[in-house]
Structure formats: C-alpha cells, structure tokens
C-alpha cells in the first residue's frame, strides 16, 4: 500500500500556504485559524505521517519521502511559484528538516511554538541514537518501565516538565505509544541545523514570524528570541495561551500581523 499524505484546502487568498500540525494533532485544527488566513492565503494543511487520514504503512518517514509527497501535492494543486510554510510544534521541527529542499520557493515562515529551536536533549543523536529509540519502542508493551526511564531523564534534565507530562499522557493507550515512537524514530532522520536555516533566510530574504503561547512550557519563546536577534525584520509575538494554541487568540494575533 503506497504512502499517501491526506490534506485539506481552504481559503481563496492569492498566496499559497503549506501548514504542518504538531504531534498527535491533525490538519483540521488549522481551520480554527481560517478567518485570519483565508483572505490572504489558499491554505494546504497536511496530515503528517501516522496522523489523521494520511496513509503511511512504513515504520518511519524521511525528509526525502516528505519532499516527494509534498511535491506531488504542489503539482496536484498547480502550485508552481512561491509559498509560505507554517508549522506548529513538531510541524516546525519538520520544516527545519525539509526547508533546504524548497528554500528557493519559500516566501515566508510562520513558526507556531516550533520544536527544534530549544536544542532539546531528547533530539540528540548522541544521547538517543536510533537503535536506542527502537529498543525503547520494543519495550512499550511495558509502559511503566519506559515511563520510569523517561522519569529518570526528567530528573537528569534531559526532558523538560511540559514534555514529560505530555509523554505520560501519550502512554495511556498502545496506539498512542506506537505513534510516539514511530515519530521519534523518524525525527532522527531530520537534522537540526539552525546555522544553515538562518543562512537560507538571510540569503533568500525570507521573512520569518514566530508565535508562542505565553504559558508554553514545552517550547518556550526564549529560544526563538536568540535565533532572531540578528535576523532583520523577524518578529516574535506572544499569545495569551499555552502550547496547544491553534484557536481564537492565535487567529486574532495572526489577523493583525502583516505577513
């Protein structure tokens, strides 16, 4: 059965926007931002592998595979020029892994509490190589044991409080545990190279806009502040909310922002 990314399309704006949701979410959540986006953009919101209605029979996914699937969508939707990339949480992390493929076509980045900027130790290939990730996945039939390992990681400062609480919730059901580890194993394939990312922004004159929940304890805004310190025109906007903020307050902030 072939890999296939499901997506929704909304809006009638003159510019195109490709949106990636966060872990355990789905494309439909971007409909909560509809009134802020639909006049400016035609939005293509994608269900990432292992999420929503996307069909992904493989055990993991890679940047090359996503690039090919996204190119199929762009061709199907007759998007041949520039477009904006939007990513929430893990979706922002995905953007960091695939932006090199599309850097000549990207008009702007809209990063919504993106993962990848805070240098999380759980992303480390040294501390958590792929074989360790796969080994831990094999142990998910014993969730208490794996949670004990994560609890130790929390005590050692390898996992922050917000992330640990999120992990506990994901361990409630077997299908959630499987998706968690399939994504974690897959993200090993997505390099975080903020220097190159910033270089692409500066050389290609790409605008970048960060939005964070002011009460976000999973991906705090302070890391984006450091990143944009020497990026002309970059902006960081705080919304009175937490990490999961694809809803009205964010829509209001987007609607009054010139993107």
C-alpha positions as CSV (number, residue, x, y, z in Angstrom):
1,X,0.0,0.0,0.0
2,X,1.6,3.3,-1.1
3,X,2.4,6.2,1.2
4,X,-0.1,9.0,0.8
5,X,-0.5,12.3,2.7
6,X,-4.0,13.5,3.2
7,X,-4.6,17.2,3.2
8,X,-7.4,19.8,3.3
9,X,-7.6,23.0,1.3
10,X,-9.3,26.2,2.4
11,X,-9.2,29.9,1.7
12,X,-9.1,31.9,-1.6
13,X,-6.2,34.2,-1.0
14,X,-3.7,35.0,-3.8
15,X,-0.7,33.4,-2.0
16,X,-0.2,29.7,-1.0
17,X,0.5,28.4,2.5
18,X,1.5,24.9,3.4
19,X,0.8,24.0,7.0
20,X,2.1,21.2,9.2
21,X,0.4,20.4,12.5
22,X,2.1,19.2,15.7
23,X,2.4,15.7,17.2
24,X,-0.9,14.0,18.0
25,X,-2.8,16.7,16.1
26,X,-4.4,16.9,12.6
27,X,-4.7,19.2,9.7
28,X,-8.3,20.1,10.5
29,X,-7.1,22.1,13.5
30,X,-5.9,24.8,11.2
31,X,-9.5,25.5,10.3
32,X,-9.6,27.3,13.7
33,X,-7.3,30.0,12.1
34,X,-9.4,30.2,9.0
35,X,-10.7,33.8,9.3
36,X,-7.2,35.0,9.9
37,X,-5.7,33.3,6.8
38,X,-8.4,32.7,4.2
39,X,-8.4,36.2,2.6
40,X,-4.6,36.3,2.3
41,X,-3.8,32.6,1.6
42,X,-5.0,29.5,-0.1
43,X,-4.1,27.0,2.6
44,X,-3.0,23.4,2.1
45,X,-3.0,21.8,5.6
46,X,-1.3,18.4,5.6
47,X,-1.9,15.4,7.9
48,X,1.7,14.3,8.7
49,X,2.6,10.5,8.6
50,X,0.9,8.4,11.3
51,X,-1.6,11.2,11.8
52,X,-5.2,12.0,10.7
53,X,-6.2,10.4,7.4
54,X,-2.7,10.1,6.0
55,X,-1.8,6.5,4.9
56,X,1.8,5.7,5.9
57,X,2.4,1.9,6.1
58,X,6.2,2.3,6.6
59,X,7.6,2.3,10.2
60,X,9.2,5.7,9.8
61,X,9.5,8.6,7.4
62,X,12.4,10.6,6.0
63,X,12.9,14.2,4.6
64,X,13.2,12.8,1.1
65,X,9.9,10.9,1.4
66,X,8.1,14.0,2.7
67,X,9.7,16.2,-0.1
68,X,8.4,13.8,-2.8
69,X,4.9,13.6,-1.2
70,X,4.7,17.4,-0.8
71,X,5.9,17.9,-4.4
72,X,3.0,15.6,-5.5
73,X,0.6,17.8,-3.6
74,X,2.1,21.0,-5.1
75,X,1.7,19.6,-8.6
76,X,-1.8,18.4,-8.0
77,X,-2.8,21.8,-6.7
78,X,-1.0,23.6,-9.5
79,X,1.3,25.5,-7.1
80,X,4.3,26.4,-9.2
81,X,5.6,29.6,-7.6
82,X,6.4,30.7,-4.1
83,X,4.6,29.6,-1.0
84,X,4.7,30.1,2.8
85,X,5.5,27.3,5.2
86,X,3.6,27.2,8.6
87,X,4.4,24.7,11.3
88,X,3.1,24.1,14.8
89,X,5.3,22.3,17.4
90,X,6.6,19.1,15.6
91,X,5.4,20.7,12.4
92,X,8.0,23.4,12.9
93,X,10.6,20.7,13.5
94,X,9.6,19.1,10.2
95,X,10.2,22.5,8.5
96,X,13.7,22.6,9.8
97,X,14.3,19.2,8.2
98,X,12.9,19.9,4.8
99,X,13.4,23.6,4.2
100,X,16.6,23.1,2.2
101,X,14.6,21.3,-0.5
102,X,12.3,24.3,-1.0
103,X,14.5,27.3,0.0
104,X,14.3,28.9,-3.4
105,X,10.5,28.9,-3.4
106,X,9.7,29.9,0.2
107,X,8.2,33.3,0.7
108,X,7.9,33.3,4.5
109,X,8.0,31.0,7.5
110,X,5.2,31.2,10.2
111,X,6.5,29.2,13.2
112,X,3.9,28.4,15.9
113,X,5.7,27.3,19.1
114,X,8.1,25.2,16.9
115,X,10.1,22.4,18.2
116,X,13.8,22.3,17.2
117,X,14.9,25.7,18.4
118,X,15.4,24.9,22.0
119,X,18.1,22.2,21.5
120,X,16.1,19.5,23.4
121,X,18.3,16.7,24.6
122,X,15.6,14.2,23.5
123,X,16.5,15.2,19.9
124,X,20.2,14.4,20.4
125,X,21.6,11.7,18.1
126,X,24.3,11.1,20.7
127,X,22.2,10.7,23.8
128,X,19.3,8.9,21.9
129,X,20.7,7.2,18.8
130,X,18.2,5.4,16.5
131,X,19.0,1.9,18.0
132,X,18.1,3.2,21.5
133,X,14.9,4.7,20.2
134,X,13.9,1.4,18.5
135,X,14.9,-0.5,21.6
136,X,12.6,1.7,23.8
137,X,9.8,1.2,21.3
138,X,10.1,-2.6,21.7
139,X,9.6,-2.1,25.5
140,X,6.3,-0.1,25.0
141,X,4.3,-3.2,26.0
142,X,5.7,-2.4,29.5
143,X,4.8,1.3,29.7
144,X,5.6,1.6,33.4
145,X,9.2,0.6,32.7
146,X,9.6,3.0,29.8
147,X,8.0,5.8,31.8
148,X,10.5,5.1,34.6
149,X,13.3,5.7,32.1
150,X,11.7,9.0,31.0
151,X,11.2,9.9,34.6
152,X,14.9,9.4,35.2
153,X,15.5,11.6,32.1
154,X,13.4,14.3,33.6
155,X,15.4,14.1,36.9
156,X,18.6,14.3,34.9
157,X,17.4,17.4,33.0
158,X,17.2,15.6,29.7
159,X,13.4,16.1,29.4
160,X,11.6,19.3,30.5
161,X,8.5,19.3,32.7
162,X,6.0,20.0,29.9
163,X,7.4,17.4,27.6
164,X,7.4,14.8,30.4
165,X,3.8,15.4,31.3
166,X,2.9,15.1,27.6
167,X,4.7,11.8,27.4
168,X,2.7,10.4,30.3
169,X,-0.5,11.2,28.5
170,X,0.7,9.5,25.3
171,X,1.4,6.3,27.2
172,X,-2.2,5.8,28.2
173,X,-3.0,3.7,25.1
174,X,-1.0,1.3,22.9
175,X,-1.7,3.1,19.6
176,X,-0.6,6.4,21.1
177,X,2.7,4.8,22.3
178,X,3.3,3.4,18.9
179,X,2.8,6.7,17.1
180,X,5.0,8.5,19.7
181,X,7.9,6.2,19.0
182,X,7.4,6.0,15.2
183,X,7.6,9.8,15.1
184,X,10.6,9.9,17.5
185,X,12.5,7.4,15.4
186,X,11.6,9.2,12.2
187,X,12.8,12.6,13.6
188,X,16.3,11.1,13.9
189,X,16.3,11.5,10.1
190,X,15.6,15.2,10.3
191,X,18.7,17.2,11.1
192,X,18.6,20.4,13.1
193,X,21.0,22.9,11.5
194,X,19.9,26.3,12.7
195,X,23.0,28.0,11.2
196,X,22.1,26.8,7.7
197,X,18.5,27.6,8.3
198,X,19.3,31.2,9.2
199,X,21.7,31.5,6.3
200,X,18.9,30.5,3.9
201,X,16.6,33.1,5.4
202,X,19.2,35.8,5.1
203,X,20.4,34.9,1.6
204,X,17.0,34.4,0.2
205,X,15.4,37.3,2.1
206,X,12.7,35.1,3.6
207,X,10.6,36.7,6.3
208,X,10.1,34.7,9.5
209,X,7.4,35.1,12.1
210,X,7.3,33.3,15.5
211,X,4.2,32.9,17.6
212,X,4.3,31.4,21.0
213,X,1.9,30.8,23.9
214,X,3.0,32.9,26.8
215,X,2.4,29.9,29.1
216,X,4.1,27.4,26.9
217,X,6.4,25.2,29.0
218,X,7.1,22.7,26.2
219,X,8.8,25.0,23.7
220,X,9.5,28.4,25.4
221,X,9.8,31.5,23.3
222,X,13.2,32.5,24.7
223,X,15.0,30.2,22.2
224,X,13.4,32.0,19.2
225,X,14.5,35.3,20.7
226,X,18.1,34.2,20.4
227,X,17.6,33.0,16.9
228,X,16.1,36.2,15.5
229,X,18.4,38.6,17.3
230,X,20.4,39.2,14.1
231,X,17.6,38.5,11.5
232,X,16.3,41.7,10.0
233,X,12.5,42.0,10.0
234,X,11.9,38.8,12.0
235,X,9.2,39.1,14.7
236,X,8.2,37.2,17.8
237,X,4.6,37.5,19.1
238,X,3.3,36.1,22.4
239,X,-0.3,34.9,22.6
240,X,-2.1,34.5,26.0
241,X,-2.2,30.7,25.9
242,X,-0.2,27.5,26.3
243,X,1.5,25.2,23.8
244,X,-1.7,24.0,22.1
245,X,-3.0,27.3,20.8
246,X,-4.4,26.7,17.3
247,X,-7.5,28.6,18.3
248,X,-9.1,32.0,18.6
249,X,-6.4,34.0,20.4
250,X,-3.8,32.9,17.9
251,X,-6.2,33.6,15.0
252,X,-6.6,37.2,16.3
253,X,-2.8,37.7,16.6
254,X,-2.4,36.4,13.0
255,X,-5.1,38.6,11.6
256,X,-3.4,41.8,12.7
257,X,0.1,40.7,11.7
258,X,1.4,41.8,8.3
259,X,2.7,38.5,6.8
